[in-house]
Amino acid sequence: MQGSARTAIIVGAGIVGMATALRLQADGISVTVFDAREPGTGCSEGNSGGFGIGLVAPIAMPGILRQVPRLLLDPEEPLFISPRIFPRALPWFWQFARNARPHRMRQIAAARAALNHQVLDTLMPLVKLAGAEDLVRHEGMVFLFRGDVVPTGAAARFRLSEDHGIVTERLDAAEIAGLYPGIATDVRIGVRIPGNWHCTDPLGLVTAFARAFEARGGRIVRADVTALTASGTGVVAGGATHTACHVVVAAGVWSRKMIAALGYSVPLEAERGYHLMLPKSGVAFAVPTTLADRNIVLTPMDNGLRITGIAEFAPIDAPPDYSHCDRLLAQAKCYFPDLDGGGAERWMGPRPSTPDSLPVIGQAPRHPGLWFAFGHGQSGLAHASVTAASLGAAIAGRRAGINLTPYGIERFQRSYNRHLSLSPPS
């Protein structure tokens, strides 16, 4: 395939890659997507399904360092770090800690809010193009707490959302009991974000995008991309070199190794998430719900109830530890004693996580025509369409709907390799 001004290659057929493919195609660009997997069968398949429009707080919040011992030592907490990965990932955790400083946290929250405010305007045109309107629901989201008080950390996150125009509503015990028949009696307080949306079949959504893309003349090549060309505007896949005017790297956590050969270092780690799909859960509610004490999300899906949670930092190729799924079920039963785990299906996927909870979006500084679209962490479903619209505008020479500077890879090029010389985080 010879490069021209109207051709593009996308590496990765997850939600970010397929959304970008549809967006570029709509702009009249001939697009080819490369991925050895079927579209959407990586992390996109197993996410919680929430678009998270009301969630602007990063993972690293002020005070996180004081929580680290408990997070690492308490087996009931949702964070696990493999000893195999910690030495190599030390720069990642160093930057994560520095991003928890109050002024930096506020900058990150503003950048996340800028993405969130664009989600519906960029998502729904793609959903309609793919004929997938039935997979997207507007039910809001509820955070549930055991006891009578919203913990300080959670309250700070809600205030941050409110500072960026997000509406929140407090729920009392009677309202909670009405929404959730059979819920444990010690769950007496909740917070609802009515503006949230969710997807009832994330894999089905990506599949619909891929089907629409191919129906409009797009090509999906089932092959591994083993390297980028030295110019950045080509890929090596299936033993051949393929070139185009533009190459978009949307390969999730595998993007780090791919761009390293061109001299770009990026702190991108596999934050492995787990889920359980319960075909007959025995509980009935319509609203995606976070069990906030343990950061577990329960989402009603087309084929059952999905329970997601856990942040496991481990090598990408390490075998899944499905005992995490057993822990998810046990903790969910503390809220819903009648929850039925029979016939549960287990899943694990390596989310591409950056230390500042922001994706990498934009053009490669030293390689015109090479574009980055990875590192979306837990927000891939939410921010895929915004990423696609922003890159589509930039590639077409239009003004993007948001300022892409906060998401550029340059933010890491300045500091990632100098982490040992930095002063300790406050």
C-alpha positions as CSV (number, residue, x, y, z in Angstrom):
1,M,0.0,0.0,0.0
2,Q,1.6,3.3,-1.1
3,G,1.3,6.4,1.1
4,S,-0.8,9.4,0.0
5,A,-2.3,12.4,1.6
6,R,-5.6,10.5,1.9
7,T,-4.5,7.3,3.5
8,A,-4.0,6.2,7.1
9,I,-3.0,3.1,9.1
10,I,-4.3,2.5,12.6
11,V,-2.5,0.0,14.8
12,G,-5.0,-1.5,17.1
13,A,-8.7,-2.5,16.7
14,G,-9.9,-1.7,20.2
15,I,-12.5,0.9,21.0
16,V,-10.0,3.8,20.5
17,G,-8.7,2.4,17.2
18,M,-12.1,1.6,15.7
19,A,-13.6,4.9,16.8
20,T,-10.6,6.7,15.1
21,A,-11.0,4.6,12.0
22,L,-14.6,5.5,11.7
23,R,-13.9,9.2,12.3
24,L,-11.1,9.4,9.7
25,Q,-13.2,7.4,7.2
26,A,-16.0,9.9,7.6
27,D,-13.5,12.6,6.7
28,G,-12.8,10.9,3.4
29,I,-9.5,9.2,4.3
30,S,-8.8,5.6,3.2
31,V,-8.1,3.7,6.4
32,T,-6.6,0.3,7.1
33,V,-6.6,-1.1,10.6
34,F,-4.1,-3.7,11.7
35,D,-4.6,-6.0,14.7
36,A,-4.0,-9.7,15.2
37,R,-7.1,-9.9,17.5
38,E,-10.7,-9.5,16.4
39,P,-12.0,-5.9,17.0
40,G,-12.7,-5.2,20.6
41,T,-11.5,-8.5,22.0
42,G,-8.8,-6.9,24.2
43,C,-9.5,-4.5,27.0
44,S,-12.5,-3.0,25.2
45,E,-14.4,-6.3,25.7
46,G,-14.1,-6.4,29.5
47,N,-14.5,-2.9,30.8
48,S,-17.3,-1.8,33.2
49,G,-19.3,-0.2,30.4
50,G,-19.5,3.2,32.0
51,F,-18.7,6.4,30.0
52,G,-17.8,8.1,33.3
53,I,-18.8,11.5,32.2
54,G,-19.1,12.8,35.7
55,L,-15.7,11.4,36.9
56,V,-13.0,14.0,36.6
57,A,-10.7,13.1,39.6
58,P,-7.5,11.3,38.7
59,I,-6.5,8.1,40.6
60,A,-3.6,10.0,42.3
61,M,-5.3,12.3,44.8
62,P,-3.7,14.3,47.7
63,G,-3.1,12.0,50.6
64,I,-2.6,8.8,48.4
65,L,0.9,8.2,49.8
66,R,-0.5,7.8,53.3
67,Q,-2.9,5.1,52.0
68,V,-0.2,3.1,50.2
69,P,0.7,0.7,53.2
70,R,-2.9,-0.2,53.7
71,L,-3.6,-0.5,49.9
72,L,-0.6,-2.9,49.6
73,L,-1.0,-4.9,52.8
74,D,-4.8,-5.3,53.1
75,P,-5.8,-8.2,50.9
76,E,-9.3,-6.8,50.7
77,E,-8.1,-3.6,49.0
78,P,-8.4,-3.3,45.2
79,L,-4.6,-2.7,44.5
80,F,-2.1,-5.5,43.8
81,I,1.6,-5.0,42.6
82,S,3.6,-8.0,41.4
83,P,7.1,-8.1,42.8
84,R,8.2,-8.9,39.3
85,I,7.2,-5.6,37.9
86,F,8.0,-3.1,40.7
87,P,11.7,-2.4,40.0
88,R,11.1,-1.6,36.4
89,A,7.9,0.3,37.1
90,L,9.5,2.5,39.8
91,P,9.6,5.6,37.6
92,W,5.9,5.1,36.9
93,F,5.0,5.0,40.6
94,W,7.3,8.0,41.3
95,Q,5.5,10.1,38.8
96,F,2.2,8.8,40.1
97,A,3.1,10.1,43.6
98,R,4.2,13.5,42.2
99,N,0.9,13.8,40.3
100,A,-1.0,13.7,43.7
101,R,0.3,17.1,44.6
102,P,-2.7,19.5,44.9
103,H,-1.8,21.9,42.1
104,R,-1.0,19.0,39.7
105,M,-4.1,17.1,40.6
106,R,-6.2,20.2,39.8
107,Q,-4.5,20.5,36.4
108,I,-5.2,16.8,35.6
109,A,-8.8,17.1,36.7
110,A,-9.3,20.0,34.4
111,A,-7.8,18.0,31.5
112,R,-10.0,15.1,32.3
113,A,-13.1,17.3,32.5
114,A,-12.2,18.8,29.1
115,L,-12.3,15.3,27.6
116,N,-15.5,14.3,29.5
117,H,-17.4,17.4,28.3
118,Q,-16.9,16.2,24.7
119,V,-17.9,12.6,25.2
120,L,-21.6,12.7,24.1
121,D,-21.1,15.2,21.2
122,T,-18.4,12.9,19.7
123,L,-19.8,9.5,20.7
124,M,-23.3,9.6,19.5
125,P,-22.6,10.4,15.8
126,L,-20.4,7.3,15.7
127,V,-23.0,5.2,17.6
128,K,-25.7,6.3,15.1
129,L,-23.3,5.7,12.1
130,A,-22.8,2.1,13.4
131,G,-26.5,1.6,14.2
132,A,-25.7,0.8,17.8
133,E,-28.1,3.2,19.6
134,D,-29.7,0.3,21.5
135,L,-26.3,-0.4,23.3
136,V,-26.1,3.1,24.9
137,R,-28.2,3.9,27.9
138,H,-28.7,7.1,30.1
139,E,-29.4,5.8,33.6
140,G,-26.9,7.8,35.6
141,M,-24.5,6.2,38.1
142,V,-24.8,5.6,41.9
143,F,-22.0,5.4,44.5
144,L,-23.1,3.4,47.6
145,F,-21.5,3.6,51.0
146,R,-21.9,1.5,54.1
147,G,-22.6,3.5,57.2
148,D,-23.9,7.1,57.4
149,V,-21.1,9.3,56.2
150,V,-19.4,9.8,52.8
151,P,-15.7,9.3,53.5
152,T,-13.4,12.3,53.2
153,G,-11.6,11.1,50.1
154,A,-14.8,10.3,48.2
155,A,-16.3,13.6,49.2
156,A,-13.3,15.4,47.7
157,R,-13.7,13.5,44.4
158,F,-17.4,14.5,44.2
159,R,-16.6,18.2,45.0
160,L,-14.0,18.1,42.2
161,S,-16.7,16.9,39.8
162,E,-19.1,19.6,41.0
163,D,-16.4,22.2,40.5
164,H,-16.4,21.2,36.8
165,G,-20.2,21.5,36.4
166,I,-21.2,17.9,37.2
167,V,-24.5,17.5,39.1
168,T,-24.5,15.2,42.0
169,E,-27.5,14.1,44.2
170,R,-27.4,12.7,47.7
171,L,-29.5,9.5,48.4
172,D,-30.7,8.4,51.8
173,A,-31.4,4.9,53.1
174,A,-35.0,4.9,52.0
175,E,-34.2,5.9,48.4
176,I,-31.4,3.3,48.3
177,A,-33.7,0.6,49.4
178,G,-36.2,1.6,46.7
179,L,-33.6,1.4,44.0
180,Y,-31.9,-1.8,45.2
181,P,-34.3,-4.4,46.6
182,G,-32.5,-6.7,49.0
183,I,-29.5,-4.5,49.6
184,A,-27.7,-4.9,53.0
185,T,-29.3,-2.7,55.7
186,D,-25.9,-1.0,56.6
187,V,-25.8,0.6,53.2
188,R,-27.5,3.9,54.1
189,I,-26.0,6.6,52.0
190,G,-25.4,7.1,48.3
191,V,-24.4,9.7,45.7
192,R,-26.0,9.7,42.3
193,I,-24.5,11.3,39.2
194,P,-27.6,11.5,36.9
195,G,-25.6,12.7,33.8
196,N,-23.7,9.4,33.4
197,W,-24.3,7.1,30.5
198,H,-23.2,3.5,30.0
199,C,-22.9,0.8,27.3
200,T,-24.7,-2.6,27.8
201,D,-22.4,-4.5,25.5
202,P,-18.9,-2.9,25.1
203,L,-17.7,-5.7,22.8
204,G,-20.9,-5.4,20.7
205,L,-20.2,-1.6,20.4
206,V,-16.7,-2.1,19.0
207,T,-18.0,-4.9,16.7
208,A,-20.7,-2.5,15.4
209,F,-18.0,0.1,14.7
210,A,-15.9,-2.4,12.9
211,R,-18.9,-3.7,10.8
212,A,-19.8,-0.1,9.8
213,F,-16.2,0.7,9.0
214,E,-15.9,-2.3,6.7
215,A,-19.3,-1.7,5.1
216,R,-18.0,1.7,4.1
217,G,-14.9,0.3,2.4
218,G,-12.5,0.2,5.3
219,R,-10.0,-2.7,5.7
220,I,-9.2,-4.6,8.9
221,V,-6.0,-6.7,8.5
222,R,-5.8,-9.5,11.1
223,A,-2.0,-9.3,11.6
224,D,0.4,-8.3,14.3
225,V,2.4,-5.1,13.7
226,T,5.9,-6.0,14.7
227,A,7.5,-2.6,14.1
228,L,7.0,0.9,12.9
229,T,9.2,2.1,10.0
230,A,12.0,4.6,10.7
231,S,9.9,7.4,9.2
232,G,7.0,6.6,11.4
233,T,4.6,6.5,8.5
234,G,4.6,2.8,7.9
235,V,4.3,-0.5,9.7
236,V,5.8,-4.0,9.3
237,A,3.1,-6.6,9.6
238,G,2.7,-10.1,8.1
239,G,6.2,-10.0,6.8
240,A,5.6,-6.9,4.6
241,T,5.9,-3.1,5.0
242,H,2.8,-1.0,4.6
243,T,2.9,2.8,4.3
244,A,0.5,5.6,4.4
245,C,0.4,9.4,4.9
246,H,-0.6,8.9,8.6
247,V,0.0,6.2,11.1
248,V,-2.0,6.2,14.4
249,V,-0.7,4.0,17.2
250,A,-3.7,2.9,19.3
251,A,-2.2,-0.4,20.5
252,G,-3.0,0.0,24.2
253,V,-0.2,-1.0,26.6
254,W,1.8,-2.5,23.7
255,S,2.2,1.0,22.3
256,R,5.1,1.6,24.7
257,K,7.4,-0.9,23.1
258,M,6.3,-0.1,19.6
259,I,7.3,3.6,19.8
260,A,10.4,3.0,21.9
261,A,12.2,2.0,18.7
262,L,11.7,5.5,17.4
263,G,13.2,7.1,20.6
264,Y,10.0,7.8,22.5
265,S,9.9,6.8,26.2
266,V,6.5,6.8,27.9
267,P,5.5,5.6,31.4
268,L,2.8,3.1,30.4
269,E,2.1,0.2,32.6
270,A,-0.3,-2.7,32.4
271,E,-3.0,-2.0,35.1
272,R,-4.7,-5.3,34.8
273,G,-8.4,-5.3,35.5
274,Y,-10.7,-8.2,36.2
275,H,-14.4,-8.9,35.9
276,L,-17.1,-11.4,36.5
277,M,-20.2,-11.8,34.3
278,L,-23.1,-13.2,36.2
279,P,-25.8,-14.5,33.8
280,K,-28.5,-14.8,36.6
281,S,-27.3,-12.5,39.4
282,G,-30.5,-12.7,41.4
283,V,-30.5,-8.9,41.9
284,A,-32.4,-6.4,39.8
285,F,-31.5,-2.7,39.2
286,A,-31.0,-0.6,36.2
287,V,-28.3,1.9,37.3
288,P,-24.5,1.2,37.1
289,T,-23.4,1.2,40.7
290,T,-20.1,1.6,42.5
291,L,-19.6,-0.1,45.8
292,A,-17.5,2.8,46.9
293,D,-15.9,1.2,50.0
294,R,-14.1,-1.3,47.7
295,N,-14.2,0.5,44.4
296,I,-16.2,-2.3,42.7
297,V,-18.6,-1.5,39.9
298,L,-21.7,-3.4,39.1
299,T,-23.2,-2.8,35.7
300,P,-26.4,-4.2,34.2
301,M,-25.5,-5.6,30.8
302,D,-27.5,-7.2,28.0
303,N,-26.3,-10.7,29.1
304,G,-26.2,-10.3,32.9
305,L,-24.6,-8.3,35.6
306,R,-20.9,-7.4,35.3
307,I,-18.8,-6.9,38.4
308,T,-15.5,-5.1,37.7
309,G,-12.7,-3.9,39.9
310,I,-9.1,-4.6,40.9
311,A,-5.9,-2.8,39.8
312,E,-3.2,-5.4,39.4
313,F,0.2,-4.1,38.2
314,A,1.9,-7.2,36.7
315,P,3.8,-8.1,33.6
316,I,1.5,-8.1,30.5
317,D,2.1,-11.8,29.8
318,A,1.7,-13.0,33.4
319,P,-1.1,-15.6,33.9
320,P,-4.3,-14.2,35.2
321,D,-4.9,-14.5,38.9
322,Y,-8.6,-15.3,39.0
323,S,-8.7,-15.4,42.8
324,H,-9.3,-11.6,42.3
325,C,-12.6,-12.5,40.7
326,D,-13.6,-14.6,43.7
327,R,-12.7,-11.6,45.9
328,L,-14.9,-9.3,43.8
329,L,-17.9,-11.6,44.3
330,A,-17.3,-12.0,48.0
331,Q,-17.1,-8.2,48.5
332,A,-20.2,-7.5,46.3
333,K,-22.1,-9.9,48.5
334,C,-21.5,-7.7,51.5
335,Y,-23.8,-5.2,49.7
336,F,-26.1,-7.7,48.0
337,P,-26.3,-10.9,50.2
338,D,-28.6,-12.7,47.7
339,L,-26.2,-12.2,44.8
340,D,-26.0,-15.4,42.8
341,G,-22.5,-16.2,41.4
342,G,-23.6,-19.4,39.6
343,G,-22.3,-19.7,36.0
344,A,-20.0,-16.7,36.4
345,E,-17.5,-16.0,33.5
346,R,-14.1,-14.6,34.5
347,W,-12.0,-12.1,32.5
348,M,-8.8,-10.2,32.7
349,G,-7.4,-7.4,30.5
350,P,-4.3,-5.2,30.7
351,R,-5.4,-1.6,30.8
352,P,-2.8,0.9,29.4
353,S,-2.3,3.2,32.4
354,T,-0.3,6.4,32.7
355,P,0.8,7.9,36.0
356,D,-1.4,11.0,35.5
357,S,-4.6,9.3,34.5
358,L,-4.5,11.1,31.1
359,P,-4.2,9.5,27.7
360,V,-1.5,10.2,25.2
361,I,-3.1,12.0,22.2
362,G,-1.3,13.9,19.5
363,Q,1.4,14.0,16.9
364,A,4.8,12.5,17.5
365,P,7.2,15.5,18.0
366,R,9.9,14.2,15.6
367,H,7.9,12.2,13.2
368,P,5.4,14.1,11.1
369,G,2.5,11.8,10.2
370,L,2.9,9.6,13.3
371,W,0.1,10.0,15.8
372,F,-0.5,8.6,19.3
373,A,-3.8,7.5,20.8
374,F,-3.1,5.2,23.8
375,G,-2.9,5.3,27.6
376,H,-6.6,5.7,28.3
377,G,-6.4,3.5,31.4
378,Q,-9.8,3.0,32.9
379,S,-11.4,5.6,30.6
380,G,-10.9,4.0,27.2
381,L,-14.6,3.6,26.5
382,A,-15.4,7.2,27.6
383,H,-12.5,9.0,25.8
384,A,-12.2,6.9,22.6
385,S,-14.6,9.1,20.6
386,V,-13.0,12.3,21.9
387,T,-9.6,11.0,20.9
388,A,-10.9,10.1,17.5
389,A,-12.5,13.5,16.9
390,S,-9.4,15.3,18.1
391,L,-7.0,13.3,15.9
392,G,-9.4,13.5,13.0
393,A,-9.5,17.3,13.2
394,A,-5.7,17.5,13.6
395,I,-5.0,15.2,10.7
396,A,-7.6,17.0,8.5
397,G,-6.0,20.4,9.4
398,R,-9.0,21.5,11.4
399,R,-9.0,23.0,14.9
400,A,-9.6,20.3,17.4
401,G,-12.5,20.7,19.9
402,I,-10.0,20.7,22.8
403,N,-6.5,21.8,23.4
404,L,-4.3,18.7,23.0
405,T,-1.3,20.1,24.8
406,P,-2.1,18.4,28.2
407,Y,-2.2,15.0,26.5
408,G,0.9,15.2,24.4
409,I,3.8,12.8,24.8
410,E,6.1,15.8,25.4
411,R,4.9,15.9,29.1
412,F,6.8,12.7,29.7
413,Q,9.8,13.3,27.5
414,R,10.9,16.1,29.8
415,S,10.8,14.2,33.0
416,Y,10.5,10.4,32.6
417,N,14.2,9.7,32.3
418,R,15.2,12.1,35.1
419,H,13.0,10.8,37.9
420,L,15.9,10.0,40.2
421,S,17.0,13.6,40.2
422,L,13.6,15.0,41.3
423,S,12.9,16.0,44.8
424,P,10.6,13.7,46.8
425,P,6.9,14.3,46.3
426,S,5.2,16.3,49.0
